[in-house]
C-alpha cells in the first residue's frame, strides 16, 4: 500500500461519519483504495440520525439522585432562592 492511502483514511472517515455510515468498513476501504473510496461514498444516501430515548426508570433515578444531592446543600429557606 502507498502512504497516500494512509493520508486518505481520515478524510474518508470524516465524510463517512457525516453521512452516517460505518467507520470501520470505510477505513478498510480507504486503506485499500485510497482517495478512490470517495467515489462510492458520494453515491450513498445520508442516513438519518437516530435519536435514542433514555428509558423512563433511568430518567427517574437520575432525577431523584440529583434532587437529593441538591437538598443536602439546603440549610435555610434563603438557600432555595439561589
Secondary structure, DSSP 8 states (H G I E B T S, - for coil): --HHHHHHHHHHHHHHHHTT--HHHHHHHHHHHGGGHHHHHHHS-----------HHHHHHHHHHHHHHHHHT--SGGGGG-
